[in-house]
Amino acid sequence: MLSWCCRVGAPNLCNPPREWSDRTRRAEHDQAMLLAEQLVGEARERRRRRMSRRELMLFAASAVCFVAVAVAIAILIPNERPVDAVLILGLVAGYAIVSRVRFEFGSMYVTPEQLMLIPMVLLAPLPFVPGLVVAAMLLAQLPDFLERNWHRDRWISCFADAWFCVGPVLVVALLAPGQPEISLFGVYVLAFGAQIAFDFGWMTLSGRLLDQLANVRRVPFVEIWRNYAGVAQFDAMLTPVAIVVATVAASEPWVLLAIGPFVLMLETFARERGERYSKALELQRAYRGTVMLLSDVVEFDDQYTAEHSRSVVDLAHAVAEELKVDARERQTLEFAAMLHDVGKIAIPKEILNKPAKLTESEFDVMKKHTIEGQYMLDRVGGLLGSVGEIVRSCHERWDGKGYPDGLKGEEIPLAARIVFTCDAYNAMTTDRVYRPAMSTEAALTELRDNAGTQFDPRTVEALERVLERWQPEVAYAPDDIRAVLAENAVSQRIGAAV
């Protein structure tokens, strides 16, 4: 008989790899990178699209409030600095140039605008600073609007997102309204703290309101801060440099030009980072194309297996949501759910479609489909290599009596446990060549009876909760799975900020 996995030139997948921990760490790293790349891609696409009506209303309301505050500052705060038109124009132009240097991460990006914000707050007339910041932000985004990288209605975000400058203006106006001095360094640090408070406050408030308007899960406060911490850390590193430059520039304005080489260096790093993300996004599209191709092959080879896999994708995704599976693991889980039976392509049709119970030797052949599936996906490599590890474990049992490696309990990847439970439920509730479908109640009873031995008890409980509100589709459109794989909904699921 043909050896299903130990073929010439193939890796030895019949035995479990020894370096499980190393492979797990690599998989976690790959998943983290995948999420970052996916969120960057989603953010780029979102900026090209017109704002939703709810989003536009929120940003418009914020813009109106900001303009009212900026006007109040211009009227109520006295100016104690000379008005130098050349300096003001230089600060606005420099701010716009620096704001074009963007480091993308997740659904956001950061810029080294701190290098020009602090000189603007410390050197320009304080009552005008909020308006100058907005003018610089509009100037910085003008190329994006002209090149259609940003939709034209997103100009309003320049007003709505400018709240971060209000805090430092108020602190400096209250404690150090005159010319900058190095002895006032503590005041400037306090102003930076006010900047972070206003910026984070606006981001949190807008995110909460958008989540509420869209009726999606609220992101925990700790998770919002974790996402924002990179922005705060980046600004904190640039703040001392900007304070020193602004203090010296009070008597020697040309010193501001010293920021130029530093900005050029950062622009080089940012451009290289952006290019890496672009290449990674192209690679992700190639991965999705491969998954779609494999799903087409499965559908052509066996219509039941294809429809079964689609149902398992839906259930597995819902269970993952119920268990609050980390967003980094969800796309890998969905790919694994779709491809968990891809190895059955290599199983003889007389075994796969046998209308009776398999013999022991036939079942031994059937069990090789998980190894064969991993072999196929390992040949693709990259992300699908990590998917292959999950596919390999999709028939491991909680008590360690599964196959092919006899993994037990938490040794089994969570994604594989979810797929295994959803796979079993779907198999029991659909007609097979050797028996009719079971009822939902009977299938759930079977899962409960085997929770703790065959199935992970947590996944069984989560599946029960999902099925209480489950509304299965009557029929699948031919491209349903393409929609699942092609659409990146992670930012909506975790409430990522724009």
C-alpha positions, 0 to 999 in steps of 0.5 A: 500500500502507498505510504501516505506521509513518509514519501521520498522528499517529504518531511517525516510527519508520522512522528510529532516534532520534538521542539513543540515549545519552539514551534509554538513560540514561532506560531504565536509570533507569526500570529502576532505579526499576522494580526499587525499586518492585517490591521494595517491593511484594514486601516489603509482600506478604511482611510480610502473609504467614505466615513459611515454616517455614524462616524461622520456625525461623531467626528463632526460633533467633535470638530464643532466642540474643538473649534469652540474650545479653540475660539475660547482659547484665542479670546481668553488667553492673553498673548505674551509672545512676539508675533513673528510671521516667518517663524509661525509659517516655518513652524506650520510647514515643519509640522506638516512635513514631520506629520508625513513621516508615519510609522504604521502599527496595528490600526493606527500610525504614529508620527514624530510630530512631537518634534514640532508640536513642542516648539509650536507650543513654546514659541508661537503665540499661545492663543493661536496654537490650536488653529495652527495645529489644525492648519498643519494637519490639513496641509500634511494630509493634502497629498493623501486627498489628492492621491486618493489614499484618504477619502476626501470627507476625512478632512474633518478628522484634522479638527476632531483629532486635534484635542491632544494640543489643548492640554499642553496649551492650557498648562503652559498658558497657566504656568509658563506663558512667556518665552521658554526656559530650561528651568521650566522643564518640569512645567513642560513635562506636566504639559506633555502629561496633559497632552497624553491625557487629552489624546487618550481621552479623545481616543477612548471616548470616540472608540466607546461612542463608535462601538455603542453606535455600531452595537459591537463589543466594547473593548476593555479599557486595559486593551485600549491603553495597551494599543495606545501605549506605543504612541505615548512611548514614542512621543515620550522619547522625542519630548526631551529633544524637542524641549531642548531645541525649542528652548535654544530656538527662543534666541536662535530660531535657526536651531529648529533646522537641526531637527531636519536630519533627525526627521530624514532618518526617521522618514527612511525607517518609516518608509522601509517599515511601510514597504515591509507591510505592503509586501506582507499584505501581498503575501497575505493575499497569496495565502488567502488565494492558496486557501481558496484554491485548496477549498475549491479542490476539496469542493471539486473532489468531495461536495459533502466535505466542502459543505461540511468544512464551511459549516465548521468555519461558521461554528468555530468562529462563533465559538471562538468569539464566545471563548474570547479567543485572542484576535491574533489566533482567529484568522488561523483558526478560521483557515484551519476550520476550512482546511481541517479535512483537506488531507482527505483528498489523498484518501481513496474514494472507496474508503471515504465514501464507504456506506458502511462501518470502516474496517480497522485497516481502513480506519488506519488509512482514514486517520492519516488525513490529518498528517496528509493535511499538515504535509500539504500545508507545510509545503506552502509554508509561512502562515499555512505552516502554522495552520497545518499544525492545527490541522494535524491536531484536529482529531486529538482527544481531551483524554489523550486517546486521539490521533495522530500524536496522543496529545492530552488536555491543554497540550492540544492547541485551543484552535484544534479543540474548537475545530474538533468539537464543531466538527463532531457536532456538524458531522452528527447533525448532517446526513452521512452515507452510513447513517441519517442526521441526528437531532440537535438535542441528541448531538448536544447530549452526545457532546455533553456525555463525552466532555472531559474525555473526548472533548474539551469541556469549555468548548462544549459549553461554549458551543451550547451557548452559541447554539442557543442563538444560532441561526444556520443558513439554509444553503451556502452560496458558492462564494460564501467561504471566499467572503469569510476568507477575503474579508478582514473583520478583525478590527470590528471584532476587537473595536480597533481605533482608527 
